[in-house]
Amino acid sequence: MKHLIKVVFTFIAATLFTAASAQNTGAYLKFDIEGKTVSLKGKDLDCYNNFEPADADNQANNQHVFYVTDQQKQTYKLDITILTPPHTNPVAGKLPFVPVLYKPGLPCPAAYLYLTKTVGTDLQLYNSKANSAGSFEITKVAAGWVEGKFNIDISDTYYDDKIVHITNGTFRFKIAGEWK
């Protein structure tokens, strides 16, 4: 009987430790770009959730934004925006890329990516467009966290033929409460 109790308590302890470890993974962003692997976590990342009402140029949505906070230390700063129907959170599934101006008629939910590349004192800006090659998938939504993966050929903001390839992208972030 003592042996059985010991086995049961060991099993419970292992289960609780595994569950606690999974919940303490925290936010992260990792991707490969131009032969380098960028890996960020913790204080280098933040997020917010903002409701955007409809107007003549934009459809109503919630913007779940996950971004790199410290641009000065990073050559590559990648922001991910997941657009959802008003007052909703992201759900698992594949999402299309959209441009920064989220016009009526564009798909929802959708994803928008924005890359800032620092070269010396110059900033090179790239962003997703409706026809960006690649994929974006939310693989898991659980316990207030969103996880996913992505690849994109991201275009220069001003020159569509200037492209940077981002591969093996993975992310995890906390779903922030909606700003009031």
C-alpha positions as CSV (number, residue, x, y, z in Angstrom):
1,M,0.0,0.0,0.0
2,K,2.8,2.4,0.9
3,H,4.4,1.7,-2.5
4,L,1.1,2.5,-4.3
5,I,0.7,5.8,-2.4
6,K,4.3,6.7,-3.2
7,V,3.8,6.0,-6.9
8,V,0.5,8.0,-7.0
9,F,2.2,11.0,-5.3
10,T,5.2,10.8,-7.7
11,F,2.8,10.7,-10.6
12,I,0.8,13.7,-9.3
13,A,4.0,15.7,-8.7
14,A,5.3,14.9,-12.2
15,T,2.0,16.0,-13.7
16,L,1.9,19.2,-11.8
17,F,5.5,20.0,-12.6
18,T,4.9,19.4,-16.3
19,A,1.8,21.5,-16.3
20,A,3.6,24.4,-14.5
21,S,6.5,24.2,-16.8
22,A,4.2,24.5,-19.9
23,Q,2.5,27.5,-18.4
24,N,5.8,29.2,-17.6
25,T,7.3,29.0,-21.1
26,G,6.3,32.7,-21.5
27,A,6.4,34.7,-24.7
28,Y,8.8,34.0,-27.5
29,L,9.5,34.9,-31.1
30,K,12.0,33.0,-33.2
31,F,12.7,33.1,-37.0
32,D,15.4,32.7,-39.6
33,I,16.3,35.6,-41.8
34,E,19.2,36.3,-44.1
35,G,21.2,33.3,-42.8
36,K,20.7,34.3,-39.1
37,T,18.4,32.9,-36.4
38,V,16.6,35.6,-34.4
39,S,15.4,34.4,-31.0
40,L,13.7,36.7,-28.5
41,K,11.8,36.2,-25.3
42,G,10.8,37.8,-22.0
43,K,11.4,41.5,-21.6
44,D,12.2,42.0,-25.3
45,L,8.6,41.3,-26.3
46,D,5.2,42.8,-25.4
47,C,1.6,42.7,-26.7
48,Y,-1.6,44.6,-26.7
49,N,-5.2,44.1,-28.0
50,N,-6.9,47.2,-29.5
51,F,-10.4,47.4,-30.9
52,E,-10.6,49.4,-34.2
53,P,-14.1,50.7,-35.1
54,A,-15.1,50.7,-38.8
55,D,-14.8,53.9,-40.8
56,A,-14.8,54.7,-44.6
57,D,-11.4,53.2,-45.1
58,N,-11.1,50.4,-42.6
59,Q,-13.3,47.5,-41.4
60,A,-14.0,47.0,-37.7
61,N,-11.6,44.5,-36.0
62,N,-9.5,43.8,-33.0
63,Q,-5.8,44.1,-33.4
64,H,-3.8,41.6,-31.3
65,V,-0.3,43.0,-31.7
66,F,2.9,41.1,-30.6
67,Y,6.0,43.2,-31.0
68,V,9.7,43.5,-30.2
69,T,10.2,46.2,-27.6
70,D,13.9,47.0,-27.8
71,Q,14.7,48.0,-31.4
72,Q,18.1,49.5,-30.5
73,K,19.6,46.0,-29.6
74,Q,18.0,44.2,-32.6
75,T,19.0,44.3,-36.2
76,Y,15.6,42.8,-37.0
77,K,12.4,44.0,-35.3
78,L,9.3,42.0,-36.3
79,D,5.8,42.9,-35.3
80,I,2.9,40.5,-35.7
81,T,-0.7,41.7,-35.8
82,I,-3.5,39.2,-35.8
83,L,-6.7,40.8,-36.9
84,T,-9.9,39.2,-35.5
85,P,-13.6,40.1,-35.7
86,P,-14.6,42.9,-33.3
87,H,-14.3,42.0,-29.6
88,T,-13.0,38.4,-30.2
89,N,-9.7,36.6,-29.6
90,P,-7.5,34.6,-32.0
91,V,-8.5,31.0,-32.8
92,A,-6.4,28.2,-34.2
93,G,-6.2,27.9,-37.9
94,K,-4.4,29.2,-41.1
95,L,-4.7,33.0,-41.7
96,P,-4.1,34.9,-44.9
97,F,-1.7,37.9,-45.0
98,V,-3.2,41.4,-45.4
99,P,-1.7,44.9,-45.9
100,V,-1.4,47.5,-43.2
101,L,-4.5,49.3,-44.4
102,Y,-7.2,46.9,-43.5
103,K,-9.9,47.8,-46.0
104,P,-13.5,46.6,-46.0
105,G,-13.8,43.3,-47.8
106,L,-10.4,41.9,-46.8
107,P,-10.5,38.5,-45.0
108,C,-11.0,38.2,-41.2
109,P,-9.3,36.8,-39.3
110,A,-6.0,37.6,-40.9
111,A,-2.3,38.4,-40.1
112,Y,-0.2,41.5,-40.8
113,L,3.6,41.4,-40.4
114,Y,5.9,44.4,-40.2
115,L,9.7,44.2,-40.2
116,T,12.2,46.9,-39.4
117,K,15.8,46.1,-40.4
118,T,18.5,48.4,-38.9
119,V,21.5,48.8,-41.1
120,G,23.9,51.3,-39.5
121,T,21.8,54.4,-38.9
122,D,19.3,53.5,-41.7
123,L,16.0,51.7,-41.3
124,Q,14.7,49.4,-44.0
125,L,10.9,48.8,-43.7
126,Y,9.1,45.7,-44.9
127,N,5.5,44.6,-44.6
128,S,3.1,41.9,-45.6
129,K,0.7,42.5,-48.4
130,A,-2.5,40.6,-49.5
131,N,-0.5,38.6,-52.0
132,S,2.6,37.9,-49.9
133,A,4.0,34.4,-50.5
134,G,4.2,32.2,-47.4
135,S,2.0,30.9,-44.6
136,F,0.7,31.9,-41.2
137,E,-0.9,29.5,-38.8
138,I,-2.1,29.7,-35.2
139,T,-1.4,26.2,-34.0
140,K,-2.7,26.5,-30.4
141,V,-4.8,28.8,-28.3
142,A,-5.0,27.7,-24.6
143,A,-5.0,29.2,-21.1
144,G,-4.8,32.8,-22.5
145,W,-1.9,32.1,-24.8
146,V,-1.6,32.1,-28.6
147,E,1.1,29.9,-30.4
148,G,1.8,29.7,-34.1
149,K,4.2,29.4,-37.0
150,F,4.9,31.3,-40.1
151,N,7.0,31.8,-43.2
152,I,6.8,34.8,-45.5
153,D,8.5,36.5,-48.4
154,I,8.1,40.0,-47.0
155,S,8.2,43.0,-49.4
156,D,9.9,46.3,-48.9
157,T,7.3,48.9,-47.9
158,Y,8.0,51.0,-51.0
159,Y,9.5,48.5,-53.5
160,D,7.5,45.3,-54.1
161,D,10.5,43.7,-55.9
162,K,12.8,44.0,-52.9
163,I,12.0,40.9,-50.7
164,V,13.4,39.4,-47.6
165,H,12.7,35.7,-46.8
166,I,11.6,34.9,-43.3
167,T,11.5,31.1,-42.5
168,N,11.0,28.8,-39.6
169,G,9.0,31.4,-37.7
170,T,7.4,30.5,-34.4
171,F,5.8,32.6,-31.7
172,R,3.9,32.5,-28.4
173,F,2.3,35.4,-26.7
174,K,-0.3,36.2,-24.0
175,I,-3.7,37.4,-25.2
176,A,-3.9,40.9,-23.8
177,G,-7.2,42.3,-22.5
178,E,-8.9,44.7,-24.9
179,W,-8.0,48.4,-24.4
180,K,-11.0,50.4,-23.3
